[in-house]
Amino acid sequence: MALEYKTVCEKCTTSLTMQSEACICSYECTFCETCSSEMEFICPNCKGELVKRPKRKNSA
């Protein structure tokens, strides 16, 4: 089962690519690095931990 790579931060709507610095919780809520830091790496939806989202290589 692959992660669903969301394309915008759920808080500030900044665009995210598969190479962007972003954080996710176990439910795949997705936030940019700045918003994640401001929220002290706690998901506002489930109160779970936000961790760095792994990056994918660009498709060739």
Phi, psi and omega in degrees: 000122182268154175292145172274113181275104180282152189258001177217150174291134182288347180260307187253356180063023173297138178293140179233137173253179177292346179258356182289149171288119181210162179235149180225158171257183182292345177263007179070021168298139190233132181222148176293165182300320181296310180295320179301315179297315179300329180269010180057034176058035174241126180293127179288343182276312185244355182069013178277172181287137172263128180235160180300132177282133177294149179266147175254150174289148176295144177289139180258000000 
